[in-house]
Amino acid sequence: MKKTLQNLLLGGFILGAISTTAMAAPQPVDLSSWKANGNGNWVLQSGNNAVQQGINGTPTVFHNNKNSQGTALSGQITVKTTADDDYIGFVLGYNNNDLTNSSADYLLIDWKQGDQTYYGAGQKGLAISQVRDVLGDNSGAWSHDPSKNVTELARATNLGDTGWLDNTTYDFDITFTSSLVEVFVNGIKELSITGAFSNGAFGFYNYSQQSVLYAGIEEVDVPSAVPVPGALLMFAPALLGFIGLRRKAK
């Protein structure tokens, strides 16, 4: 998380209209009220701060069922098996039952372990796409096919052609605002896109991949951005304080 916030500073993502004492500490997320969509088997772990998806099947989502723009979320993801090589990831701006909604409009962040031809060519690596329409098995979910309503927006800087590893835990940090989405893996910025994004839920995503654990989920509000470079020095203490809180929590 330290590199995440350092990059926000360097990239000019400036905090505005807050005092240096207004930066909230990251809060653990209770997953017990989250909703499951699709045919996944999402099993809450002890403490309700982790969930494991156990089925190799069609696309499935486990989401917080609330508008989540203006939030930064962090945690860990681990594929706890050597079986299969398919998709893990997240959704942003998702609404309940969007998997079967022909009017859906949300962002899909997915990471595949290996290249594979199934419903078209599935490419290994981490990417972000826009989903508009139903996301089923025979859809653009596999090949990011815009003719089937999944349009790839960007591939990761370093992991765009690199799959995840079995039994390996990855730290993730995701910032989701109305105009900016950034994804960090192990403290390195992999995705950064700007635009006009629909509000909606944050969620976990699996497609054809079993035994995936999402754990240690935390969230913090992201203050409004103001494009004034001179504000960097004013609000740097707040950001550095947040870095310390996040590192201490880990």
C-alpha positions in Angstrom: 0.0 0.0 0.0 3.0 2.3 0.6 3.9 2.3 -3.1 0.2 2.8 -4.1 -0.1 6.1 -2.2 3.4 7.2 -3.3 2.3 6.8 -6.9 -0.9 8.7 -6.2 1.3 11.5 -4.9 3.6 11.4 -7.9 0.7 11.1 -10.3 -1.0 14.2 -9.1 -4.0 12.6 -7.4 -4.4 15.4 -5.0 -6.5 15.5 -1.9 -8.7 18.5 -1.6 -10.9 20.3 0.9 -9.8 18.2 3.9 -7.5 18.8 6.8 -4.5 16.6 7.5 -6.4 15.0 10.4 -9.4 13.9 8.3 -7.7 10.9 6.6 -9.6 7.9 7.9 -7.8 4.7 8.9 -8.5 1.6 6.7 -11.3 -0.5 8.1 -11.7 -4.3 7.9 -14.6 -5.4 5.7 -17.2 -7.8 7.1 -18.2 -10.0 4.2 -21.2 -11.6 5.9 -23.8 -9.3 4.2 -22.3 -9.6 0.7 -24.3 -11.3 -2.1 -23.4 -14.2 -4.4 -24.5 -14.2 -8.0 -24.0 -17.1 -10.4 -23.4 -20.7 -9.6 -20.3 -20.2 -7.4 -19.9 -21.7 -4.0 -18.7 -18.8 -1.8 -17.8 -19.9 1.7 -17.2 -17.3 4.4 -14.1 -18.0 6.5 -13.8 -17.5 10.3 -14.1 -13.9 11.3 -16.1 -13.0 8.1 -13.1 -11.1 6.6 -12.3 -13.8 4.0 -14.2 -15.9 1.5 -13.3 -18.9 -0.6 -14.9 -19.8 -3.9 -14.8 -23.6 -4.5 -16.4 -24.4 -7.9 -15.0 -24.6 -11.4 -17.9 -23.2 -13.3 -19.5 -20.3 -15.2 -18.9 -16.7 -14.2 -19.7 -16.0 -10.6 -19.5 -12.8 -8.4 -19.5 -12.1 -4.7 -20.2 -8.4 -4.1 -20.9 -5.8 -1.4 -24.3 -4.7 -3.0 -23.7 -1.0 -2.4 -22.3 2.0 -4.4 -18.6 1.9 -3.9 -17.2 4.8 -5.9 -14.8 6.9 -3.8 -13.4 3.9 -2.1 -10.0 2.2 -2.1 -10.0 -1.5 -1.3 -7.1 -3.7 -0.3 -6.5 -7.4 0.5 -5.0 -10.6 -0.6 -5.9 -13.2 -3.2 -4.7 -16.8 -3.4 -5.4 -19.7 -5.7 -5.1 -22.7 -3.3 -4.8 -25.5 -5.8 -2.7 -26.7 -8.7 -5.8 -27.6 -10.7 -6.8 -25.5 -13.7 -5.5 -22.2 -15.0 -8.5 -19.9 -15.5 -9.9 -16.5 -14.3 -9.8 -14.8 -11.0 -10.4 -11.1 -10.3 -12.9 -8.3 -9.4 -15.9 -6.3 -10.6 -16.4 -2.6 -10.1 -19.7 -0.7 -10.6 -21.6 -3.9 -10.5 -25.3 -4.2 -9.6 -27.0 -7.2 -8.1 -27.7 -9.9 -10.7 -25.8 -8.0 -13.5 -24.5 -11.4 -14.7 -27.9 -12.0 -16.2 -28.8 -8.3 -17.0 -28.9 -7.3 -20.6 -28.5 -3.6 -19.6 -25.5 -4.2 -17.4 -22.6 -1.7 -17.5 -19.6 -2.4 -15.2 -15.9 -3.0 -15.1 -14.3 -6.5 -15.0 -10.7 -7.0 -13.8 -9.7 -10.5 -14.6 -6.4 -12.5 -14.4 -5.9 -15.8 -16.3 -3.1 -18.2 -15.6 -2.6 -19.7 -19.0 -3.5 -19.3 -22.7 -6.4 -21.5 -23.7 -8.9 -21.8 -26.6 -12.4 -22.6 -25.3 -15.0 -20.0 -26.3 -12.4 -18.2 -28.4 -8.8 -17.5 -27.3 -8.4 -16.9 -23.6 -5.2 -14.9 -23.0 -3.1 -15.3 -19.9 -2.5 -12.2 -17.9 -4.2 -9.3 -16.1 -6.6 -7.0 -17.9 -9.6 -4.6 -17.3 -12.6 -4.7 -19.5 -16.1 -3.1 -19.8 -19.1 -5.5 -19.6 -22.3 -4.5 -21.3 -25.0 -7.3 -21.3 -25.2 -10.8 -19.9 -22.0 -12.4 -18.8 -22.4 -16.2 -19.3 -20.3 -19.1 -20.2 -20.5 -18.7 -24.0 -19.9 -14.9 -23.9 -17.0 -12.4 -24.2 -16.0 -13.3 -20.7 -13.6 -15.9 -22.0 -12.0 -14.1 -24.9 -12.8 -10.4 -24.1 -14.8 -10.3 -27.4 -16.5 -6.9 -27.9 -18.9 -8.5 -30.3 -20.1 -10.5 -27.3 -20.3 -7.4 -25.1 -16.9 -7.5 -23.3 -14.6 -4.8 -24.5 -11.0 -4.9 -23.2 -9.8 -1.5 -22.1 -6.2 -2.2 -21.0 -3.8 -4.9 -20.1 -1.5 -4.7 -17.1 1.8 -3.0 -17.4 3.9 -5.9 -16.1 1.4 -8.7 -15.8 -0.5 -8.2 -19.1 1.0 -11.5 -20.4 1.9 -13.2 -17.2 -0.4 -15.6 -15.3 -0.9 -16.0 -11.6 1.0 -18.7 -9.7 -0.5 -21.6 -7.8 -0.6 -21.4 -4.0 0.8 -17.9 -4.1 -0.7 -14.9 -2.2 -0.9 -11.6 -4.0 -1.6 -8.3 -2.3 -4.0 -6.0 -4.2 -5.0 -2.4 -3.9 -7.8 -1.0 -6.0 -9.0 2.6 -6.2 -12.4 3.2 -7.7 -13.8 6.7 -8.4 -16.2 8.1 -11.0 -13.2 9.0 -13.3 -10.2 6.9 -12.2 -9.6 3.2 -11.6 -6.2 2.0 -10.5 -5.0 -1.5 -9.6 -1.8 -2.4 -7.8 -0.5 -5.9 -7.4 2.2 -6.4 -4.7 2.5 -2.6 -4.5 3.2 -2.1 -8.2 0.7 -0.2 -10.3 -0.5 -2.5 -13.1 -3.6 -0.8 -14.4 -4.7 2.8 -14.5 -7.6 4.0 -16.7 -9.6 7.2 -16.7 -13.1 7.8 -18.0 -16.7 8.2 -16.9 -17.5 5.0 -14.9 -20.9 3.8 -13.6 -21.4 3.6 -9.8 -22.1 0.3 -8.2 -20.7 -2.5 -6.1 -17.2 -3.8 -5.6 -17.0 -7.6 -5.9 -14.8 -10.7 -6.4 -15.0 -12.6 -9.6 -14.2 -16.2 -10.7 -14.7 -18.0 -14.0 -13.8 -21.7 -14.4 -11.4 -21.6 -11.4 -11.9 -23.3 -8.1 -10.3 -22.9 -4.7 -9.7 -19.1 -4.7 -9.4 -17.3 -1.4 -10.0 -13.6 -0.9 -8.8 -12.5 2.5 -7.9 -9.5 4.7 -10.2 -7.1 2.9 -9.9 -3.5 4.0 -11.4 -0.3 2.6 -11.0 3.5 3.1 -12.7 6.5 1.6 -10.8 8.3 -1.1 -11.2 12.1 -0.8 -12.2 14.1 -3.8 -9.3 14.9 -6.2 -8.3 18.5 -7.0 -5.8 19.1 -9.9 -3.6 21.5 -8.0 0.0 20.3 -7.9 0.8 22.8 -5.1 -1.5 20.9 -2.8 0.9 18.0 -2.6 3.0 19.4 0.2 -0.1 20.4 2.2 -1.7 17.0 2.2 1.4 14.7 2.1 1.3 14.3 5.9 -2.2 12.8 5.7 -1.1 10.4 3.0 2.0 9.3 4.9 -0.1 8.8 8.0 -2.4 6.5 6.1 0.6 4.6 4.8 1.7 4.0 8.4 -1.7 2.9 9.5 -2.0 0.4 6.6 1.5 -1.0 7.2 0.8 -1.4 10.9 -2.5 -3.1 10.2 -0.7 -5.7 8.0 
